Amino acid sequence: MANVTELQYGKSFSELKALVVKIVDRGGDSVIDTSLAGDYVNFAEQYISGEVGAPYWLGEDQSLTVPASTSEVTMEANVEDVQSIRDEENNRFLSYMDRDRFDAFIVNHSDTSGTPLRWTKYGYNRRTNVESPATAMGGIKLQFWPVPSSATTLKATVQLIPGMMVNDSDYPAMPPQWHMAIVEWAAHFAGAYDIGSKAYREHFQLAMRWLLTIKRRQWRNLAGNQRFIGREEYMRRHGGSAPIAPPTRLSQLQG
């Protein structure tokens, strides 16, 4: 319809579970429990997100406060990776250094205080048997230099981990257009135990087609030199003196 934005509703947790149960049941030789179908659905979304690597739908900007006289900060357990950090108050980008170079460059991390200029990430916050299971497991550790002389608020671009759906009204973190991929992977996981080897293979083939489509969409979102370059943009970058054909997709991905 004209002048109407099409709404993207997708499938709720309840609807996804019902689809998986229905697909498995159509095999004629097995019926799975709804709660088990829910496990398969959650595992499927986790698996797809992990295969894609750093899916665009899990990117987020977060505020990060580094307390005064403290150089280390542990991120929330749902943060899988920190990609960049910026100091908007002072209008500057903090330089990232890998842990070895950070230690070599800044031997005594607490020797200097001021406004943070560099950062590194390391480690993983593990819980002990005493704390388990009341304390959340996970959390990337960050370290800053110089040590902040006063509490400093920064902005971090992070990659999140998809959470588990619990309530029937919950929705996946994945965009609606990929929800059938969750269903196919869940049916594939169920196939090894419930619907036989033939259906197991067939669901795998369908699930892989979905995964490849999602990966292609992700590749088009890559930034900088890793992003696919069209002919017009390629010609513009080279002042019109470049060959008519841009590099192949394979060479653009692999250098």
Contacts in CASP RR format, 6 or more apart in sequence:
PFRMAT RR
TARGET T0000
AUTHOR 0000-0000-0000
METHOD contacts of the structure
MODEL  1
MANVTELQYGKSFSELKALVVKIVDRGGDSVIDTSLAGDYVNFAEQYISG
EVGAPYWLGEDQSLTVPASTSEVTMEANVEDVQSIRDEENNRFLSYMDRD
RFDAFIVNHSDTSGTPLRWTKYGYNRRTNVESPATAMGGIKLQFWPVPSS
ATTLKATVQLIPGMMVNDSDYPAMPPQWHMAIVEWAAHFAGAYDIGSKAY
REHFQLAMRWLLTIKRRQWRNLAGNQRFIGREEYMRRHGGSAPIAPPTRL
SQLQG
8 175 0 8 1.000
8 176 0 8 1.000
8 177 0 8 1.000
9 176 0 8 1.000
10 171 0 8 1.000
10 176 0 8 1.000
10 179 0 8 1.000
11 19 0 8 1.000
11 171 0 8 1.000
11 172 0 8 1.000
11 176 0 8 1.000
11 179 0 8 1.000
11 182 0 8 1.000
11 183 0 8 1.000
12 168 0 8 1.000
12 169 0 8 1.000
12 170 0 8 1.000
12 171 0 8 1.000
13 38 0 8 1.000
13 41 0 8 1.000
13 165 0 8 1.000
13 166 0 8 1.000
13 167 0 8 1.000
13 168 0 8 1.000
13 169 0 8 1.000
13 170 0 8 1.000
13 171 0 8 1.000
13 172 0 8 1.000
14 168 0 8 1.000
14 169 0 8 1.000
16 38 0 8 1.000
16 41 0 8 1.000
16 165 0 8 1.000
16 172 0 8 1.000
16 179 0 8 1.000
16 182 0 8 1.000
16 183 0 8 1.000
16 186 0 8 1.000
17 34 0 8 1.000
17 37 0 8 1.000
17 38 0 8 1.000
17 41 0 8 1.000
17 168 0 8 1.000
18 34 0 8 1.000
19 183 0 8 1.000
20 32 0 8 1.000
20 37 0 8 1.000
20 38 0 8 1.000
20 40 0 8 1.000
20 41 0 8 1.000
20 183 0 8 1.000
20 186 0 8 1.000
20 187 0 8 1.000
20 190 0 8 1.000
21 31 0 8 1.000
21 32 0 8 1.000
21 34 0 8 1.000
21 37 0 8 1.000
23 183 0 8 1.000
23 187 0 8 1.000
23 203 0 8 1.000
24 30 0 8 1.000
24 31 0 8 1.000
24 32 0 8 1.000
24 37 0 8 1.000
24 187 0 8 1.000
24 190 0 8 1.000
24 191 0 8 1.000
24 194 0 8 1.000
24 195 0 8 1.000
25 31 0 8 1.000
25 32 0 8 1.000
27 195 0 8 1.000
27 199 0 8 1.000
28 195 0 8 1.000
29 195 0 8 1.000
29 196 0 8 1.000
30 194 0 8 1.000
30 195 0 8 1.000
30 196 0 8 1.000
32 190 0 8 1.000
32 194 0 8 1.000
36 190 0 8 1.000
37 186 0 8 1.000
37 190 0 8 1.000
38 165 0 8 1.000
38 186 0 8 1.000
40 186 0 8 1.000
40 187 0 8 1.000
40 189 0 8 1.000
40 190 0 8 1.000
41 165 0 8 1.000
41 182 0 8 1.000
41 183 0 8 1.000
41 186 0 8 1.000
42 163 0 8 1.000
42 164 0 8 1.000
42 165 0 8 1.000
43 186 0 8 1.000
43 189 0 8 1.000
44 181 0 8 1.000
44 182 0 8 1.000
44 183 0 8 1.000
44 185 0 8 1.000
44 186 0 8 1.000
44 189 0 8 1.000
45 162 0 8 1.000
45 165 0 8 1.000
45 172 0 8 1.000
45 173 0 8 1.000
45 174 0 8 1.000
45 182 0 8 1.000
46 162 0 8 1.000
46 163 0 8 1.000
47 185 0 8 1.000
48 174 0 8 1.000
48 178 0 8 1.000
48 181 0 8 1.000
48 182 0 8 1.000
48 185 0 8 1.000
48 211 0 8 1.000
48 214 0 8 1.000
49 55 0 8 1.000
49 58 0 8 1.000
49 161 0 8 1.000
49 162 0 8 1.000
49 173 0 8 1.000
49 174 0 8 1.000
51 211 0 8 1.000
51 215 0 8 1.000
52 211 0 8 1.000
52 214 0 8 1.000
52 215 0 8 1.000
52 218 0 8 1.000
53 218 0 8 1.000
54 81 0 8 1.000
54 83 0 8 1.000
54 159 0 8 1.000
54 218 0 8 1.000
55 174 0 8 1.000
55 214 0 8 1.000
55 218 0 8 1.000
56 218 0 8 1.000
56 221 0 8 1.000
57 173 0 8 1.000
57 174 0 8 1.000
57 175 0 8 1.000
58 80 0 8 1.000
58 159 0 8 1.000
58 160 0 8 1.000
58 161 0 8 1.000
58 162 0 8 1.000
58 173 0 8 1.000
59 157 0 8 1.000
59 158 0 8 1.000
59 159 0 8 1.000
59 160 0 8 1.000
60 157 0 8 1.000
60 158 0 8 1.000
60 159 0 8 1.000
60 160 0 8 1.000
61 155 0 8 1.000
61 156 0 8 1.000
61 157 0 8 1.000
61 158 0 8 1.000
62 79 0 8 1.000
62 155 0 8 1.000
62 156 0 8 1.000
62 158 0 8 1.000
63 153 0 8 1.000
63 154 0 8 1.000
63 155 0 8 1.000
63 156 0 8 1.000
64 73 0 8 1.000
64 75 0 8 1.000
64 85 0 8 1.000
64 142 0 8 1.000
64 153 0 8 1.000
64 154 0 8 1.000
64 155 0 8 1.000
64 156 0 8 1.000
65 151 0 8 1.000
65 152 0 8 1.000
65 153 0 8 1.000
65 154 0 8 1.000
66 73 0 8 1.000
66 116 0 8 1.000
66 144 0 8 1.000
66 148 0 8 1.000
66 151 0 8 1.000
66 152 0 8 1.000
66 153 0 8 1.000
66 154 0 8 1.000
67 148 0 8 1.000
67 151 0 8 1.000
68 148 0 8 1.000
68 149 0 8 1.000
68 150 0 8 1.000
68 151 0 8 1.000
69 113 0 8 1.000
69 147 0 8 1.000
69 148 0 8 1.000
69 149 0 8 1.000
70 147 0 8 1.000
70 148 0 8 1.000
71 109 0 8 1.000
71 110 0 8 1.000
71 143 0 8 1.000
71 144 0 8 1.000
71 145 0 8 1.000
71 147 0 8 1.000
71 148 0 8 1.000
72 141 0 8 1.000
72 142 0 8 1.000
72 143 0 8 1.000
72 144 0 8 1.000
73 141 0 8 1.000
73 142 0 8 1.000
73 143 0 8 1.000
73 144 0 8 1.000
74 125 0 8 1.000
74 139 0 8 1.000
74 140 0 8 1.000
74 141 0 8 1.000
74 142 0 8 1.000
75 82 0 8 1.000
75 139 0 8 1.000
75 140 0 8 1.000
75 141 0 8 1.000
75 142 0 8 1.000
75 156 0 8 1.000
75 158 0 8 1.000
76 139 0 8 1.000
77 125 0 8 1.000
77 136 0 8 1.000
77 137 0 8 1.000
77 138 0 8 1.000
77 139 0 8 1.000
77 161 0 8 1.000
78 160 0 8 1.000
78 161 0 8 1.000
78 163 0 8 1.000
79 139 0 8 1.000
79 140 0 8 1.000
79 158 0 8 1.000
79 159 0 8 1.000
79 160 0 8 1.000
79 161 0 8 1.000
80 140 0 8 1.000
80 158 0 8 1.000
80 159 0 8 1.000
80 160 0 8 1.000
80 161 0 8 1.000
81 121 0 8 1.000
81 140 0 8 1.000
81 158 0 8 1.000
81 159 0 8 1.000
82 121 0 8 1.000
82 140 0 8 1.000
82 142 0 8 1.000
82 156 0 8 1.000
82 157 0 8 1.000
82 158 0 8 1.000
82 159 0 8 1.000
83 157 0 8 1.000
83 158 0 8 1.000
83 159 0 8 1.000
84 93 0 8 1.000
84 94 0 8 1.000
84 96 0 8 1.000
84 156 0 8 1.000
84 157 0 8 1.000
85 93 0 8 1.000
85 94 0 8 1.000
85 96 0 8 1.000
85 119 0 8 1.000
85 142 0 8 1.000
85 154 0 8 1.000
85 155 0 8 1.000
85 156 0 8 1.000
85 157 0 8 1.000
86 92 0 8 1.000
86 93 0 8 1.000
86 94 0 8 1.000
86 154 0 8 1.000
86 155 0 8 1.000
87 93 0 8 1.000
87 94 0 8 1.000
87 115 0 8 1.000
87 116 0 8 1.000
87 152 0 8 1.000
87 154 0 8 1.000
87 155 0 8 1.000
88 154 0 8 1.000
88 155 0 8 1.000
89 152 0 8 1.000
89 153 0 8 1.000
90 115 0 8 1.000
92 117 0 8 1.000
94 116 0 8 1.000
94 117 0 8 1.000
94 118 0 8 1.000
94 119 0 8 1.000
94 144 0 8 1.000
94 154 0 8 1.000
95 117 0 8 1.000
95 118 0 8 1.000
95 119 0 8 1.000
96 118 0 8 1.000
96 119 0 8 1.000
96 120 0 8 1.000
96 121 0 8 1.000
97 105 0 8 1.000
97 118 0 8 1.000
97 119 0 8 1.000
97 120 0 8 1.000
98 120 0 8 1.000
99 120 0 8 1.000
99 121 0 8 1.000
99 122 0 8 1.000
102 118 0 8 1.000
102 120 0 8 1.000
102 143 0 8 1.000
102 145 0 8 1.000
105 118 0 8 1.000
106 112 0 8 1.000
106 118 0 8 1.000
106 145 0 8 1.000
109 143 0 8 1.000
109 145 0 8 1.000
109 147 0 8 1.000
110 147 0 8 1.000
112 145 0 8 1.000
112 146 0 8 1.000
112 147 0 8 1.000
113 146 0 8 1.000
113 147 0 8 1.000
113 148 0 8 1.000
113 149 0 8 1.000
114 146 0 8 1.000
114 147 0 8 1.000
114 148 0 8 1.000
114 149 0 8 1.000
115 146 0 8 1.000
115 148 0 8 1.000
115 149 0 8 1.000
115 152 0 8 1.000
116 144 0 8 1.000
116 145 0 8 1.000
116 146 0 8 1.000
116 148 0 8 1.000
116 152 0 8 1.000
116 154 0 8 1.000
117 145 0 8 1.000
117 146 0 8 1.000
118 144 0 8 1.000
118 145 0 8 1.000
119 142 0 8 1.000
119 143 0 8 1.000
119 144 0 8 1.000
119 145 0 8 1.000
120 142 0 8 1.000
120 143 0 8 1.000
121 140 0 8 1.000
121 141 0 8 1.000
121 142 0 8 1.000
121 143 0 8 1.000
122 141 0 8 1.000
122 143 0 8 1.000
123 140 0 8 1.000
123 141 0 8 1.000
124 138 0 8 1.000
124 139 0 8 1.000
124 140 0 8 1.000
124 141 0 8 1.000
125 137 0 8 1.000
125 138 0 8 1.000
125 139 0 8 1.000
125 140 0 8 1.000
125 141 0 8 1.000
126 137 0 8 1.000
126 138 0 8 1.000
127 133 0 8 1.000
127 135 0 8 1.000
127 136 0 8 1.000
127 137 0 8 1.000
127 138 0 8 1.000
160 173 0 8 1.000
162 172 0 8 1.000
162 173 0 8 1.000
162 174 0 8 1.000
163 173 0 8 1.000
165 171 0 8 1.000
165 172 0 8 1.000
172 179 0 8 1.000
172 182 0 8 1.000
174 181 0 8 1.000
174 182 0 8 1.000
178 210 0 8 1.000
178 214 0 8 1.000
180 210 0 8 1.000
181 207 0 8 1.000
181 210 0 8 1.000
181 211 0 8 1.000
181 213 0 8 1.000
181 214 0 8 1.000
184 203 0 8 1.000
184 206 0 8 1.000
184 207 0 8 1.000
184 210 0 8 1.000
185 203 0 8 1.000
185 207 0 8 1.000
185 210 0 8 1.000
185 211 0 8 1.000
187 195 0 8 1.000
187 199 0 8 1.000
187 203 0 8 1.000
187 207 0 8 1.000
188 200 0 8 1.000
188 203 0 8 1.000
188 204 0 8 1.000
188 207 0 8 1.000
191 199 0 8 1.000
191 200 0 8 1.000
191 203 0 8 1.000
192 200 0 8 1.000
219 226 0 8 1.000
219 228 0 8 1.000
219 253 0 8 1.000
220 227 0 8 1.000
220 228 0 8 1.000
221 227 0 8 1.000
222 228 0 8 1.000
225 252 0 8 1.000
225 255 0 8 1.000
226 252 0 8 1.000
226 253 0 8 1.000
227 252 0 8 1.000
228 249 0 8 1.000
228 252 0 8 1.000
229 237 0 8 1.000
229 246 0 8 1.000
229 247 0 8 1.000
229 252 0 8 1.000
230 246 0 8 1.000
231 244 0 8 1.000
231 245 0 8 1.000
231 246 0 8 1.000
234 242 0 8 1.000
234 246 0 8 1.000
234 247 0 8 1.000
235 242 0 8 1.000
235 244 0 8 1.000
246 252 0 8 1.000
END
